[in-house]
């Protein structure tokens, strides 16, 4: 018995497993209609109304065929209107056939809700008008041929008309309040799915980039270009943190697509200075510019390399002698990132531009990925200008 219940439950889950609320509703209506008409037929038979019994059983068979067709073809609106037509015809038949006086039929107001549930607003309005005209004709026919039937008296017909108007108004507001809410939820779910896929894609790329960076560091160590293992680990740690901080900034902002440049760079420079135990002043300025996650990730790696290089190769013990400035300007769709290092140290530009250190390689590669350009100049100190589209 228990296994039978489990099989029945699994069968119901299979039938009702759907992400479309309209599909679930239509399947429920088909099953409910089959059960209700079968029950009415059995009761009619027990009470001696053989005609009613066969009519209801015929309807059960027909609805079952429609339900099977729907499960196979999945044409929702077609099978919704077919079910509605069956209910409409049965209601009218019961109402007009005087042999069924003992079987009270309720005017199918709920059908109006069905129109607004399964169909678009314009289609639902036209179907509702057709529905009302249909019942107006049925009522007029009953009023002419069954003048003594209280169902077709003027007061009853007036009540039907008023109730129809009320049902239509409620159905309309149901559509506005419920159906549109479903559409918004569906759009939100689609956006979340897209965002989730994008996040997974970005995380995968970041992990691949992290793996490549560590691999390059290992090659430098093996080739003898890097001898300070502690410094190698520190740089790797800072590069990973520079990428992780972008996601942290994204998490703490209301905009899931844009990150504030100034806030992120200030936090990044603070983290790098703390790692080296240096207190070099760094001025960060931008006109409240927001950039995408991918662009900000690349800028974070560039700033990380430039700042760690400045800290590592600044020989002065007096921190005040070294000042750094990071500026981002936006002109239409183009951004200019400027990194200025004010110090007394002399820099050989030719050596800097031809150096093959991992840091400079990473900067050039990242700028290339941004489809940008980089130029280095000497003034009072050293200045990097990076032009890229944003």
C-alpha positions in Angstrom: 0.0 0.0 0.0 2.8 2.4 0.9 4.7 1.6 -2.3 1.5 2.3 -4.2 1.1 5.7 -2.6 4.7 6.5 -3.4 4.2 5.6 -7.0 1.0 7.7 -7.2 2.9 10.7 -5.6 5.7 10.3 -8.1 3.3 10.2 -11.0 1.6 13.4 -9.8 5.0 15.1 -9.4 5.9 14.0 -13.0 2.6 15.5 -14.3 2.9 18.7 -12.3 6.7 19.2 -12.7 6.8 22.5 -14.6 8.3 25.9 -14.2 5.2 27.4 -15.9 2.4 28.3 -13.5 -0.1 28.3 -16.3 0.9 24.7 -17.3 0.4 23.6 -13.6 -2.9 25.3 -13.4 -4.3 23.8 -16.6 -3.2 20.3 -15.6 -4.9 20.8 -12.3 -8.1 22.0 -14.0 -8.2 19.0 -16.3 -7.8 16.5 -13.4 -10.3 18.4 -11.3 -12.8 18.5 -14.1 -12.5 14.7 -14.7 -13.0 14.0 -11.0 -16.0 16.4 -10.7 -17.8 15.2 -13.8 -17.2 11.6 -12.9 -18.6 12.2 -9.4 -21.7 14.0 -10.8 -22.2 11.1 -13.2 -22.0 8.5 -10.4 -24.4 10.5 -8.2 -26.9 10.9 -11.1 -26.8 7.2 -11.8 -27.5 6.3 -8.2 -30.4 8.7 -8.3 -31.9 7.1 -11.4 -31.0 9.8 -13.9 -29.5 7.6 -16.6 -29.3 10.3 -19.2 -27.3 12.5 -17.0 -25.0 9.6 -16.1 -24.2 9.0 -19.8 -23.7 12.6 -20.6 -21.3 13.1 -17.7 -19.4 9.9 -18.5 -19.1 11.0 -22.1 -17.7 14.3 -20.9 -15.2 12.5 -18.7 -14.0 10.4 -21.6 -13.7 13.5 -23.9 -11.9 15.6 -21.3 -9.5 12.6 -20.6 -8.7 12.5 -24.3 -8.0 16.2 -24.4 -5.8 15.9 -21.3 -3.8 13.1 -22.9 -3.5 15.2 -26.0 -2.2 18.2 -24.0 0.4 16.0 -22.2 1.7 14.9 -25.6 1.4 18.1 -27.6 1.8 20.8 -24.8 -0.4 23.4 -26.7 -1.6 25.2 -23.6 -3.9 27.9 -25.0 -5.6 25.5 -27.4 -6.3 22.9 -24.7 -7.4 25.7 -22.3 -10.0 27.0 -24.7 -11.2 23.4 -25.5 -11.7 22.7 -21.8 -13.6 26.0 -21.4 -15.8 25.2 -24.3 -16.7 21.8 -22.8 -17.7 23.4 -19.5 -19.6 26.2 -21.3 -21.7 23.7 -23.4 -22.4 21.4 -20.4 -23.5 24.4 -18.3 -25.8 25.6 -21.0 -27.2 22.1 -21.6 -28.0 21.6 -18.0 -29.5 25.0 -17.7 -31.8 24.6 -20.8 -32.8 21.0 -20.5 -35.9 21.0 -18.3 -35.4 17.4 -17.3 -32.4 18.5 -15.3 -34.3 20.9 -13.0 -33.1 19.1 -10.0 -29.5 19.7 -11.0 -28.6 23.3 -10.2 -25.9 24.7 -12.4 -23.9 27.7 -11.4 -23.3 30.3 -14.0 -19.6 29.8 -14.9 -18.2 33.1 -13.8 -14.9 31.5 -13.1 -14.5 31.0 -16.8 -13.9 34.7 -17.1 -11.0 34.4 -14.7 -9.7 31.5 -16.9 -9.6 33.9 -19.9 -7.5 36.4 -18.1 -5.3 33.7 -16.6 -4.4 31.7 -19.8 -4.5 34.4 -22.4 -3.0 37.8 -23.1 -5.1 40.8 -22.1 -6.4 41.7 -25.5 -7.3 38.1 -26.3 -8.9 37.7 -22.8 -11.1 40.8 -23.4 -12.4 39.4 -26.8 -13.0 36.0 -25.3 -14.9 37.6 -22.4 -17.1 39.5 -24.8 -17.8 36.4 -26.7 -18.6 34.5 -23.5 -21.1 37.2 -22.4 -22.8 37.3 -25.8 -23.0 33.5 -25.7 -24.8 33.5 -22.3 -26.9 36.4 -23.3 -28.2 34.3 -26.2 -28.8 31.3 -23.9 -30.6 33.5 -21.4 -32.8 35.1 -24.0 -33.6 31.6 -25.4 -34.6 30.4 -22.0 -36.7 33.5 -21.3 -38.7 32.9 -24.5 -39.2 29.1 -24.3 -39.3 28.7 -20.5 -41.1 31.8 -19.2 -42.1 30.1 -16.0 -38.6 29.1 -15.1 -37.3 31.5 -12.4 -33.8 31.1 -13.8 -34.8 33.1 -16.8 -36.9 35.8 -15.2 -35.8 39.4 -15.7 -34.4 39.8 -12.2 -32.3 36.7 -12.6 -31.0 37.8 -15.9 -30.2 41.2 -14.5 -28.3 39.5 -11.6 -26.3 37.4 -14.2 -25.4 40.6 -16.1 -24.3 42.5 -13.0 -22.3 39.5 -11.8 -20.7 39.1 -15.2 -19.5 42.8 -15.1 -18.2 42.4 -11.6 -16.4 39.1 -12.5 -14.8 40.8 -15.5 -13.6 43.8 -13.5 -12.1 41.5 -10.8 -10.5 39.3 -13.5 -9.0 42.4 -15.1 -7.4 43.6 -11.9 -6.3 40.0 -11.2 -4.4 40.1 -14.5 -2.9 43.4 -13.7 -1.8 42.5 -10.1 -0.9 38.8 -10.6 0.0 38.1 -14.2 2.3 41.1 -14.5 3.9 40.2 -11.2 4.6 36.7 -12.6 6.2 38.3 -15.7 8.5 40.5 -13.5 9.5 37.4 -11.4 10.2 35.5 -14.6 12.4 38.3 -15.9 14.2 38.6 -12.6 14.8 34.8 -12.6 16.2 35.0 -16.1 18.5 37.8 -15.1 19.7 35.9 -12.1 20.4 32.8 -14.2 22.4 34.9 -16.7 24.2 36.7 -13.8 25.0 33.3 -12.1 26.4 31.9 -15.4 28.4 35.1 -15.8 29.8 34.9 -12.3 30.8 31.3 -12.8 32.5 32.2 -16.0 34.4 35.1 -14.3 35.4 32.9 -11.4 36.7 30.3 -13.7 38.7 32.9 -15.7 40.1 34.4 -12.4 41.2 31.0 -11.2 42.9 30.3 -14.5 44.6 33.7 -14.3 45.7 33.0 -10.8 47.1 29.6 -11.8 49.0 31.2 -14.7 50.4 33.9 -12.5 51.7 31.4 -9.9 53.1 29.3 -12.7 55.0 32.3 -14.1 56.4 33.0 -10.6 57.5 29.4 -10.2 59.3 29.6 -13.6 61.1 32.8 -12.4 62.2 31.1 -9.2 63.4 28.0 -11.1 65.3 30.2 -13.6 67.0 32.1 -10.8 65.3 35.4 -11.7 63.5 35.5 -8.3 65.6 34.5 -5.3 63.5 35.9 -2.5 60.8 33.3 -1.9 59.1 35.5 0.7 58.7 38.3 -1.8 57.4 35.9 -4.5 54.7 34.6 -2.1 53.8 38.2 -1.0 53.4 39.3 -4.7 51.2 36.2 -5.5 49.1 36.9 -2.4 48.6 40.5 -3.3 47.7 39.7 -6.9 45.0 37.2 -5.7 43.7 39.8 -3.1 43.5 42.4 -5.9 41.1 40.2 -7.8 39.2 39.1 -4.7 38.7 42.7 -3.6 36.8 43.4 -6.8 34.2 40.8 -5.9 34.1 42.2 -2.4 33.4 45.7 -3.7 30.8 44.3 -6.0 29.1 42.5 -3.1 28.9 45.7 -1.0 27.5 47.9 -3.8 23.8 48.2 -4.9 24.9 47.9 -8.6 25.7 44.4 -9.5 27.5 45.5 -12.7 29.5 48.5 -11.8 32.2 49.2 -9.2 33.3 52.6 -7.9 36.9 53.2 -9.0 38.0 55.5 -6.2 36.6 53.3 -3.4 38.2 50.1 -4.8 41.7 51.6 -5.5 41.8 53.3 -2.0 41.1 49.9 -0.4 43.6 48.2 -2.7 46.5 50.6 -2.0 45.8 50.5 1.7 46.1 46.6 1.6 49.3 46.7 -0.4 51.0 49.3 2.0 50.0 47.2 5.0 51.5 44.1 3.5 54.8 45.9 3.0 54.6 47.9 6.2 55.1 51.2 4.4 53.3 54.4 4.8 53.8 56.1 1.4 51.1 58.7 0.7 48.9 57.7 -2.2 46.4 60.2 -3.6 43.5 58.6 -5.5 41.2 60.8 -7.5 38.4 60.3 -10.0 35.1 62.0 -10.9 32.9 59.3 -9.3 33.6 56.9 -12.1 32.1 53.4 -12.1 33.6 50.6 -14.2 32.6 47.0 -15.0 33.9 44.1 -13.0 36.2 42.9 -15.8 37.8 46.3 -16.4 38.2 46.9 -12.7 39.9 43.5 -12.3 42.5 44.4 -14.9 43.1 47.9 -13.4 43.5 46.3 -10.0 46.2 44.0 -11.3 48.0 47.0 -13.0 47.9 49.2 -9.9 49.0 46.3 -7.8 52.1 45.8 -10.0 52.9 49.5 -10.2 52.5 50.1 -6.5 54.4 47.1 -5.3 57.2 48.1 -7.8 57.3 51.6 -6.4 57.5 50.3 -2.8 60.1 47.7 -3.6 62.4 49.9 -5.6 62.1 53.1 -3.5 65.4 53.3 -1.7 64.7 56.4 0.4 64.1 55.7 4.1 62.1 59.0 4.4 58.6 58.1 3.3 57.7 61.8 2.8 60.2 61.9 -0.1 58.0 59.5 -2.1 54.5 60.4 -3.1 52.1 58.5 -5.4 49.1 59.7 -7.3 46.5 57.6 -9.1 44.1 59.5 -11.4 41.3 58.3 -13.6 39.7 60.6 -16.2 36.8 59.7 -18.5 36.2 61.5 -21.8 33.1 60.1 -23.5 33.8 56.4 -23.9 37.5 56.6 -23.3 39.3 56.5 -20.0 42.9 57.6 -19.1 44.5 56.0 -16.0 47.5 57.9 -14.8 50.0 56.6 -12.2 52.5 59.2 -11.0 55.4 58.5 -8.7 57.1 61.6 -7.2 60.5 60.7 -5.8 64.2 61.7 -5.9 65.1 58.4 -7.5 66.4 58.6 -11.1 64.7 56.2 -13.5 66.1 54.9 -16.8 63.1 54.8 -19.2 64.9 52.6 -21.8 65.7 50.0 -19.2 62.2 50.2 -17.8 60.5 49.7 -21.2 62.7 46.8 -22.2 62.8 45.0 -18.8 61.4 41.5 -18.8 60.3 41.3 -15.2 57.1 39.5 -14.5 55.5 42.6 -13.2 56.1 44.7 -16.4 55.1 41.7 -18.6 51.9 41.4 -16.6 51.2 45.2 -17.0 51.8 45.1 -20.8 49.7 41.9 -21.2 46.8 43.3 -19.2 46.8 46.6 -21.1 46.7 44.6 -24.4 43.7 42.6 -23.1 42.0 45.9 -22.5 42.7 47.0 -26.1 44.6 49.9 -24.5 47.8 51.8 -24.9 50.5 52.6 -22.4 53.2 55.2 -22.4 55.8 56.0 -19.8 57.4 59.4 -19.2 59.7 61.1 -16.8 58.9 64.4 -15.2 59.5 65.0 -11.6 59.6 61.2 -11.0 57.8 58.6 -13.2 54.5 58.6 -14.9 52.4 55.9 -16.5 49.5 56.8 -18.8 47.1 54.1 -19.9 44.4 54.8 -22.4 41.5 52.3 -22.8 37.8 52.2 -23.8 35.4 52.2 -20.9 
